[in-house]
Amino acid sequence: MSTMAITNTTLTGERADLLQALANARHFLRFTVQGLNDEQASQRTTVSELTLGGLIRHVTAVEKQWQGFIVMGRAAMAWDGADFSQMPPEAIEAFHNEFRMQPGETLEALLESYTQVADRTDALLAKVDLDTVHELPSAPWFVDTHWSVRRTLLHIISETTQHSGHADIIRESLDGQKSMG
């Protein structure tokens, strides 16, 4: 269980709203995998290579990466300035593996890791200055050159929400279960 419930009782205004939006996105992602076993969580159900366990794994890694950015700026991004066309095969494979449950991993362990990362994000965002700005790393997908902590939090929210939608489609294809509706 995330510390969000505890933190949110002391936060107000914009910070409370942003953290609640993130808590809601996390809730729907977790809700989507409720009641699944490890085999189901690692099963592809669409033409996409995405799986439910892989999405949990990816969202955890992304949130953890952006935690580092909030604290250290672009220095926290391992791929800063990387020429993606020149990346070694093992780096590309590691990126792809971020989206896959690995042999021996369990959905329960992935969810526990996600909770731990979420708790750290919540604690960090409860005290950090939302107006702090960091230069973004070099990457072809960034249009902007700098993000505030606030903008970084909005990115984590949008990433989590987007992948919650992916998870809902995968779950419905798996066993007909829907997160909403």
N, C-alpha and C positions, 0 to 999 in steps of 0.2 A: 504494500500500500504506500502510495506516495505521501510525502509530508505536505502536499498541497493543502489538505484540509486544515492542518495546523497553521501553515503560513498564511493562508487566505484570511484567517480570522483577524490578523494584525495588519494586513495590507489594505490600502484603500485606493480609490481612483483608478487611473490608467494602469498602474502596476498590477493591481488586483484583477482588473479586467483582462489584461494580457496573460497573466498566469492562469486565470480561469479558462481562457480560450485554449491554452495549451493543455490544461488538464482535461478538458472536454475532448480534444482531438486524441489524446492518449487513451482516454476511456473507450472511445469507439474502436480504436485499433485493438486494444486488449479484449474488448467484448466480442469482437469478430472471431477471435481464436478460442473463445471459451468452449470447453468441453471436448476439444480435439486431442487426439493422441499424437505421438511423435511422427508416426507414419503419415497421418493426414496432414500434419503441419509441413511436411517436406514434399508433399505431392503436388506436381504441376497439374492444373485443371484447365488451363487455357493454352493457346499457342504461345503465350508469353512464357519465359523461363522463371517468372516470379512464383514463389511459394509463400505461404503464410509465415512459416518460420523464417524464411529468408527476408521477408519484409520486416519482421521484428528485429532481426539481426542488423539489417541495414539502417533502420531508423535509430536504433541504439548507437551505432557507429557514427552516424551523421550528427546526432545530438551531442555526443561526446566531443566530436571534432569542433563543433561550433562553441562548446564550452571553452575550449582552448583558445579559440579566436577572441571570445569575449574578454578573456584574461590577458592574453599575450599578443593579440593582433595576428597579422599575417605570418609571423614566425612560427605559429602553431600549426600551420598548414603544410604537411609533408610534401604535397604536390605543387607547392608554390613555384610558378615559373616553368613547370615541366612542359616539355614539348611532347604532347601526348602521342604524336606520330612516331616519336623516337623512344618511347618507354620500353624498357626491357620486358620480355614476355612474362617473367615472374611478377612484375608489378601490375601488369594487365590482369593476370590470373588472380592476384590478390584482390584487386578491385571487383572482379566478377564474383569471387568467393564471398564477398561481403553480402551478396544477395542470396546466398545459399546456406541452408543448414548443413553443417559439416558432420561427417561420420562421428557418431558418439554424442552429438549435441542433443539436448532435449528441449522441448518447448518450454517446460517449466524453468530450466536454467536460463534460457533466452529471456523469458519474461522477468526473472529475478534480476538479471543484468540490466534490463531495460528500466526496472524500478529503481535500481541503484543510481543509474545515470540520471534518471528523471529527478530523483531526490537531490542530487548534486546541482542540477540545473536550477531547481526551485530555490535551493539555499543561496546559490550565487545570485540569482535574479532578485531575490528579496532584498539584497543589500547593494548591488552594483548601480552605478550611475547610468541610467538609460541613455543619457546624452553623450557618453564617451564614444568617440569615433576612432575606427581603425581603418588603415588602408587595406583593401582587399588584395588577396594574392592574384597573380597573373593567371588568368584562365579565360578561354574563349567564351564561356557562358556568362561572365559578369559584364553587364553593360555599365554599371557604376564603378567608380574607383574606390569608394569608401562606404562603409556602413557603420551606423551607430549601433550600440548594444540593442536599442529598441528595434532597429531594422533587422538585426540578427535574430532576435526573438521572433519577429514576424516571419522570418524565413523558416525557423524551426517549426512554428505553428503551421505554415503552409506545406512544408515537407511532410509533416506528420498527417495532416488532413488529406493531402493528395494520396499518400500511401494507405490511409484508412479506406479510401474509396477503392483503391486497387484490391485491398484485402477483402472488402465486401464482395467484389465480383468473383474473386477466387473462391471464397467461402460458398457463395451461392452456387457456383459451378461444381464444388466438391459434394455438397449434400443438400442443397436447396435452402439452407439457412440464410436468413438476411439479417443484417445488423439493425436495419430500420425498415419498417413497412411490411 
